[in-house]
């Protein structure tokens, strides 16, 4: 009987042997149901085995082979094996975490029939001009279907009211539904020249954009390109032209974006530019069923463009021809639990494995990518001009708050600038990366502060529901009527959050329409889309937001950005804090003046002459990157070294420290060429009643660090840690 090695979702670095019946036609990469302990669980067949270490009678048979979807391709299994090895995470858990939730269940998945809308005989005979003028959507749909049959999603991109119009036209007998397999969509290569010109002709590229498109299009085999373009320089337009080029060759394109908030906006844009190409998105905002269907469309090759957040880097794509990573510097590409992979780094490995080009796009590349471009590992493509003329970069002014009186955190020059925008009917954005009303509540009498008893953090005041909330562990309590320590009723909010700014600005500008965009106000499904529409339709005058508003959004009427309290990052213990702040301020500043109106950015800081703000005023990323790289080289930080962080947490601080000390001793005993630092408390030493500490290991050679981790990880697995949680993070982003 043949023996098959199966990957299971268990925290062990091993595969499990099962007997496959001769009758079941099992293929490697297929999902199987197998007995494990007393349960039936789902696994993935990874390899055939000549023999097993187990006695024949102890090897259990495979219960069921799920042939509802095609097997995972060998190329993807190799990629997952690489991730398991590199990030030192159990192979079974790595493989299973890459599947959509629905495909991890033991029940077979019901694959929905893919249906398209097409014109019936009566629809083809119909003269569109005879329809009443008010039936604009029906006219649009009929004209689109004259070109080719289209899916529901493609028709919805023509108009939000498309479903109602379709229903009416199906009832009238003009449109009918057909099975997609019997009615394949036209391939991109079958476009007429006239259609190609319609698609790309309206968007003439600048010289720099054309050079970038040519460089990537002419690449034979693997090549990694860093597309460094100022905000508003038209990186998306380059993506469109590269996609078009790849679709012409019959390939699939994978576009990774950092934020789920950016997906609907980009999806609509790409659908409008590629109306007859099947495009799917993959992100956590989709229902499990829809996500599984989209994943299967990508796997079959039916979906030509796949747009998704980090997990979509593991989507099987038989005709993958190009990978694009937008905002490649964004920390969201790094998973912070489970398999702690960087989607950007995995995408680069995947492009190399497949022998295709990959483009990393950013206005503020990560220092790692910039260093790789400077040393010749990546090819640098630059965009130095804004794509839409006469749009120019905004002017940046730094207000020295040590010399200016502040009214509830706002300086007079900033308030005057907001007033000028209100008079001109332009929009302003006030950026503060702190939600809630105030970061802490304080007793003016005895100095009591609202601290979280479960964490080493403060409880944030949320004025609307009169609650104190911990943004780390989620603990919540009512605001006390008096100080719990001395009984004084004079409790004052200290510091500023988005809610407090909203209240202050509403009092100062009572007629202004103010919109607050943060995690609290966008919690409900659809809230963020509704807000984005409000901003675009000019129904908001002042926007107050956290980093959600900083990324990739295009608001043509926004001409002022005010930045409140950015200084914390200048003296943070995190060595990447100033790099992140520069990226954030460049992004948020890039929202200003993107159309024909000049933009202005006002930064309130106590350090106006800091090199970071000097580089920001000059819009000079390169000089700032040079400064940071010199600092990092001197201090011995990435990208000049490679790091791994062992973190542990538990209810007893002594147990946490003892475990890490044992781990450190074991590391030293290996006597390998790596630096092992001492055990230190985490940046947040206590969270949700758990004490947290960590141990950093680094080496100036990636290979040496990998060899050390391969020797160290089995030792860690054997250390007694029953009452602890510990995790090994390779290339950590958070400390």
N, C-alpha and C positions, 0 to 999 in steps of 0.2 A: 504493500500500500504506500503511495507517495506521501512524504511528510512535507508540510508547508509551515513556514515561519510566519507568525502573525503578530502585527503591532497592535497592542491594546492600550487603552487609556489608563495606565497605572504608573505610579512613580518609581519604576524600576528600569534600569538601563539595559534591558534585554528584550529579545523577541521570544514568543512562546510557540512551542511545537504542537501541531495537530495533524491528525491523519485526514487526508482528503480522499473521499470515495472515488473509485475509478469512473463511476457513472457521472458524477457532477463534473461538468467541464469548467474547472476552476482556472482562472488566469491570474497572473501576478498583477497586483493593483486593484483587484476586486474587493468589495466589502463582503465580509462574512460574519455570520453569527456563530459564536463558539461558547462552550461551557467554561465558566471561570468561577471556581469556588462553587457556590450553590446557585449562581445566576447565569443567565444567558446574556452575553455582552457582544457589542459590535467591535470588530477588528478589521484590519486591512492586511491582505495577503502580501507579504513583502518579498519572499524568496522561497525556492524549493530547497530542500535539504537532502543530502545523500543519506545521512544517518542522524540519530539523536542521542544525546547523553542520557536521556530517560529510558527506562526499560520499556519494551514494546507495549506491555499491558497497561502502563501508566499514561500512554499517549491517547488522549480522547479524540473522537472524530469531530470534524466540522459539522455543526448542526444544519446550517443552511448557507447557500451561496446566494447573495443578492445580485441578481443580474438586471435589476431595474434601470441601472445607469451604467455606462461604459466604465471599464477599469481605469484607474489613475495611470497616466503614462509613466514609463520608466524614468523619463527626464525629470518629472516632478518628484518621484520617489528619491532620486539622487539629490535633488535640491534640498529635500527635507532631511535626508541623511547628513548633508553638509551642515544644515542649521543645528541639528542635534549635536553634532561633533563640535562645531565652533562655539555654540552657546552653552555646551555641557548640560543639555536638558534631555530627559528620557525620550528615546526615539518614538515610542508608542504615543506619548502625549503630544509630541511635536506633529506627528502625522495626523492624529485625530483633530488637533486644534486647527489644522489648515482646512478642514471640511466645513461647509455650512452646517448649522445646527440640525437641519432636517435630515442630513445625510449621516449624522452621528447616531440616529435612532435605529433600533433593531427592526422596525417596521419598514417594508419597502416603500419607496416614495412613488406617489401617483404622478406621472409626468403629464402635465396638461398638454392638450393638443394645441399646437401653435397655429393660430388662425390669422388670416389677412383679410382686409376689406378690398373688394374689387368692384368695378362697374358691371352691372348686369347688361343684357342686350338693350333694355329700355333706357338704362343710364347712358350707354354709349350713344344711343340715338337722340338723346335729349339735347336741346340747344340751351346752353347755360344762360345765354343772353335773355331768354324768355322768363327767367326767374325774377320775382320782385327784387328791387334794389336792396330792401332791408335784409334779404337772406344772404348776407355777405359770407357767413361761415359756410353755408351750403355750397355757394359758388366756389369758394376756396378749396373745399374738400373735393368737389367734382373735378376741378382743374388738376389738382394733385394726383387724383386716381387715374386721370387720362394718361399720365406719364408711366405709372406702374402701380401694382397692388401695394398697399401699405398696412403696417400693423396699427393697432389701437394707440400705442404709445407715440408712434410717428404722427398720427393724425391729431392726437391731443396737443402736440407741440405747435400745431397750426393755430389752435384757439382753445381756451379753457372750456368753451361751450360746445366743443366738438361732439362729446357723447350724445347730447340731446339732438344735435343736427343729424348724427348718424342714425339714431333711432328712427327719426322721422323719415329719412331717406330709405331705410331698409323697409319700413312699412309701406312707403310709396312704390317699392319694387325697383328702385334705381341702383341700389347697392346690395351685394351679397357677400357672405363669408365663405372663404375657401381655405382648405388645408394648405399650410405653407409648403409642405414637402412636395405637393403636386404643383406648386406654383412658386418656384424659387424667386427670391428678390433678384433684381438685376445686379450683377457684380459691378463693383466700382470701375473695373476695367472696361465695362461695356458702355460707359458714358460716351455721349457724342462730344465732339470738341466744343460745340455751341454750349452744351450744359457745363462743361468744365470752365469755360470762360465766364459763364453766369456765376458759378460758384466762387472763383478766385479773382475774376477781373475787377469786381467792385472794390477789392481790397488790394490796391497796389502796394507792394512792399517798398520800404526805404532801402537804400543801398546796403546798409548794415544788416537789415533783416534778410535780404536776398543772399548776402554772403553766408550768413548762418545756415539758411536753408540748403544752399548748395553744398556747404562743407559736410553736413550730415547726410544729405542724399547721396553724395558721391562716396561715402564710406563703404568700403568692402569689408564685411566681417565685423568683429567686435570693435567698438571704439566708444570711449566715454567722453562726452562733451559737457563742459560747464558753461551754461548760457548765463552770463552775468549782464543783466540789463537793468537800468534805473527803473523806478516805478513808473508805469505808464508808457514803457518803451515798446510795447506790443509783443510780449513773449507769447501770448495766446495766439496771435496771428501766425507766428512761426510754427506753433504746434499744429494749427489748422493746415498749413501748407505741407508740413511733413507728413501729417496723417493722410492727406490727399495723395501724396506721392506713394506712400506705403500701400494704400487701398488700391491704387492703380496696379501695383505689382501683385495684388491678391493676398496681402498679408493682414495680420491682425495687429492692433495697436493697444498697448496698455498704458493708461494715464493714471498716475498716482497723485492724489491730493491729500494734504494733511488733515483737513477738517471736513466733517460731515456737512457743516453749514455751507461750504463752497460747492458741494456736489450739485444741488438742484440748479443753481445759477449757471454753472459750466455745462451741465447736461442740456439745459434749454438752448444755450448758445451753440453747442456742437450739433444738436439736432437740427437747429435752423440752418446751419452751414452744410450738414450732410443729411438732407431730408430722406434720401432713399437708401441709407445705410443703417443696418441694424446696430443700435448702440444700447448697451446695458450698463447700469450702475450697480455697484456692490458696496454697501455700507450698513452700519448697525441700525440705521433708521428704517430699513425695509423690514416688512413682515418676514418671518422665517421661510414661508412658502415662496414668496416673491424672490427672495435672495437665492434660494435653491434653484428656482427656474432660470434666473439670470446666469447663475454659475454654470448650469447645464448647457445653456445657449453658448456660453463662451467655450465650454469644453468640446462642443460639437463643431465649433468653427462658424456657427451661424451668426453669432454676434461678432462684428468686425472691429468695433471699438469698445473697450472695457474701461470704464471710469470708476475709480474706487479709492477708498481709504486703505490704510496699511495692510490689512489682511488679504486684500485682493492681489498682493504680490505672489500669492500661492495659487492663483487660479490657473487651471490647465488651459493652455492656448496652443492648439496644434499648429497654427500658422503664424505664430508670434514673429513680427518683423521689426518692431520698434518699441522701446519703452521710454516714456516721458515721466519725469518726477518734478512736479511743480512745487515751488517754495521748498526746495530740498533741504534748507537749513532748519526747517521747523522741528522742534523737539517732539511733536506729536507722532512723527514717524517711528519713534522708539517706543516699543511696548513696555509698560511698566509693571506688568505682572505675568505670571505663567512663563511662557517662552519669551524671554526678554530680547527680542530681535529688533534690529533697525531695518525697517522696510526699504529704506534707500540703499543700505549696504547689500541686502539680499537681492534687490533689483539689479545692482551692478554685477553681482555674482551670476545672476540668472542670464543677463545679457551676454556675459562672457561665455557661459555654458552653451547658449544657443548660437553665439556668433553673430549678434545683431548690435546695432547702435543703441546707446542710451543717452538721453539728454537730461541733465540736472539744471533746472532753471531757478534763478533767485536774484533779487536785487541786493541781497546781503548774504552771499554764500557762507556756509559754515567754514570755520577756519581750516578744518580737515580737508574739505573739498578745494578751498582756495590754495592751500599748501600743495595739494596733489596737482593742481593746474599749473602752479609756479614751477614745480619740479618736473613737469612734462609727462606725468602719468595720465592726466586728463588733458584734453585740448580746450583751450579757453576761447569762447566766442563772446564778443562784447557788443552791447547796444548802449550807446552814450546819449542818444537823442530820444525825446518823447515822440511816439509814433504819430499822434494827432497834432498837426500844426494848427494853430500857433501855441498849443499847450506847452508850458514851461514848468520847470521844477519850482515848488513853492519857496518863498524866502523864509528862512528860519531865524527867529529872534529869541535870545535867551534873557529872561527877566531875572535879575538878581534879587531873590526874595529876602536876602539879609538887609537890603536897603529899601524895600517897599512894604508898606502896610498891607496886610491881607484881610479881606472881608470873607470870613468862613472859608478860608483856603483859596480865595480868588483875588488876584491883583487887579488894580484899577485899569492898567493898560489892556488886560485881557477882557474885562467887562466892557470897556469902551469899544474894543474890536468886535465883540459879540453884538453890541448895539448897532454898530455900523452895518453889520451883515443883515440884521433884522430890517433895517431901513431899506437896504438894497434888495430885500426878499431873497437872500442867499442863506445857505445852511451853514451851521457851525457844529463842530464835534468837540466835545470835551472828554479827554481820555484820562481815565484813572484806573489803575489795575487793582481796584479794591471794591468788592461789592458790599452791600449792607449800608447802614446809616453811618456808623462810626466804628473804628476798629476795636474800641474798648470803652467801657463805662467806668468812671472813676468817682470816688468819694472825695470831695474837696476838703473835708475835715481831717480824715485820718489817712488818706492816700490809698484806700482799698481799691483794687482793680478787679474787673470781672474776669477771673481766670477759669479755665476749664479744669474741673477736678479729675478728668480722665486723661488730659493731655498736658504737654508743656507749652500750650498756647493760650491765647486769650479768647473769651467769648465775644463775638461781634454783635453790636446792637442792630436789630432790625426794627425800625420805628413803626412800620405799617401795622404789624401784628403784635407790637410791644413785646418782642421776644429777644433773648440772648442766645445766639447760636454759635456752635463751634464749627468752623469750616474745614476742620481736619477729621473729626470723628462723627460729626452730625448731631452731637448732644444739644439739647434745646431746653430752655427754661424761661419762665415769665420774668419780666423785668421787676426787680424788688422795689417796694414802695420806699424803703429806707436802706441805709448801708447795713449789711449783715454783721459788720464788725462793731461799729460805734452807734448805729441807730440814727445817724444824721440823714435827713430827707434830701439833702442837696447833692444829688448824683448827676454828674456832668458827662456828656459824651465827649471823648477825646479823639481827635483825628477826624479824617474825612473818608466817607465811602460814597458810592454812586447815589444812594437814596438821599443823603444829606445834601449833595450837590444839586440834585433835582429840586429839593425844597428851597434851597437858597436862590437858585436861578428863577424858580417860579415866582418867588417873592419879589425879586428884582425886575423881572420882565413878565408881568401878569398876563399880557396878551399873547405871549409866545407859546407855540405848541411844542412841548418838550417830550422827547421820547427817550426812555431809559432802556438800554440794551445790555443786559448781563444775564448770568445763569438763572437768576431768580425770575426775571421778567420773561424769559423765553422757555420756561420749563414745560409749558403745555405744547403738545404736538401742533405744528402749523403756526405757532406764535411768531417765530422768527421770519417765516416767509411772508406773513401778513405785515410785519414791521418793515421788511425790506421794500415791500410794495408801497407802503406809506411814505418811506423816504424817497423812493423814485418818483412817486406822484406829487412830490412837493407838499405832503400833508404834515411835515414836521419841520420846525425851524431850528431847534437845538437838539442835538443828539448827545446823550451822555452814555459812555460805554467803556467796557473793559476790553481785553484783547480780542474778544469776539468780533469787534468792529474793525480791528486793525488789518485784517487779512483780505487781500484780493478783491474787495468789493469796489464797484465803480459807481460813485454818486456824482453825476456831472455838476450839480448845483452847489456842491460843498466847497467852500473857499477858505474856511478857517478851521484850524485844528489847535486846541489848547491842551497842553500836557501838564497834569498836576502830579506832584510828588514822585518824580522819577529817581530821586537821589539814592534810595535804599540800595539799588544795584551797584552803586559805585564803591560801597564798602561792605559788600556781601562776602560771606565765607566761601560761596560757590565761585570757583575761578571762571566759570562761563557766564556769570551774571552780567558783566558789562557787554559781552558779545551779544547776549540775548536782548539787552536793553537797546543797543544800537540798532539791531534788526527790527525790534518792535517800534522804535521811534521812526525809523526810515519807512516802515510799512504804514504806520498810522499817518505820518506826514505825507506819504504818497497818495492818501485819499484826497488831499486838497489840490484844487486847481487842475483837474484832469481834462476839462473841456477847453472852452475858449476864455475862461475866467482865470485870472491870476490867483494863486493860492498863498496862504500865509500860515506858518506854524509858530506858535508862541509856547516856549518851554519855560515853566517856572522852576528855577533851580537855585540852590545856594552855592553852586560851583560853576558859574557860567564859563570860566576859562579852562575847565577840564578838557583834556585832549578829545574825549568822546564828543563833547558839544562843539568843539572847534571843527572836528571832521564832519559832524552833522550839518553845521552851518555851511560848510564848503561842499556838501554833497559828495564827499570824497571817501568812499568805502575803502579804496586801495590804501590810502595812507593810514587809516584806522587799522586795517588788517595787518599792515606792516608793523605798526606799534605793538599790537597784541601778539603777533608771532615772535617778535623780539623778546617780549616779556615772558611768553610761554617757554621759549628756548632756554632763557636764563634760569627760569624756575623749575624746568624739567617737567612740563605738563604736555598733554596731547596738543597738537599732533606729533610731537617729538618723542613721545613715549606711548605705550599701550597699557591699558589698565584693566583690572578686574576687581570688583568690590564684593566682599562677603559680608552680608548684613544678617543680623539675627534679632529676633524680638521675642519676649516672653513676659509672663506676669512677675517673675522674680529677677531683679537686676543682677544678682549674684550668679544665677544660672546662665544668663546671657553672656556675661563677661567670662565666666569659666569656659563655656563652649568656645568662644572666640580665642581665648588664650591657648586652649588645646590645639585649635586649628592653626594658630600662629606657630606654636612649637613644632607641629607636624610639618609646616611649610619650611621652617628653618632647617629641619633635619634632612630635607630632600637635597639641600646644598646645590640648588640649581641657580643659574645666573639671573635672578630676579630680585627686586627690592621688596622686602616685606615690612610694612609699616606697623606701628603699634595699634592696639585696640582703642578706639575712641567712641564717644557717644555720637549718635546720628544728629543731623542738623535739627531734627525734631526729636529730642531724646525720649519723649514719652507720648504715645498716641493711643487713644482708646484703651487705657489701662495697661498698655504693653510697653515695657522698657525696650529701647532700641539702641543698638550699637553696631559698629562696623570695623572692618579690617581691609585695608587697601594693599593691593599687590601690583607692581608695575615693572615693565621692562622696556628697553629701547628697541627690542626686536620682537615683532609679532610672533615669529616662529618660536622663540624662546619662551614667551608667555604661554603659548598654546601647549608646548611640551610640559611645562610646569603644571598647568591646570589638568592635563591628562593624568599626571602622576598624583596630584593633590586631591582631585575630586573623589576617587574611590576611598581615600582615607577619611574625607569629610563624611561620606555616606556611612562609615562605620562608627563615627563618634556618637556617644549617647546624647540624644537631643529630643527625648520623647515629649517634653513639655515646652518645646521651642518651635518657632518657625524660622527657618534660615533659607537664604537664597543667594546664589552666585550670579552676579551680573557682569557680563563681559562687555567692554566698551560702555561703562555706565555714563548716564547723562545727569542723574540726580544723586546727590550725596546726603 
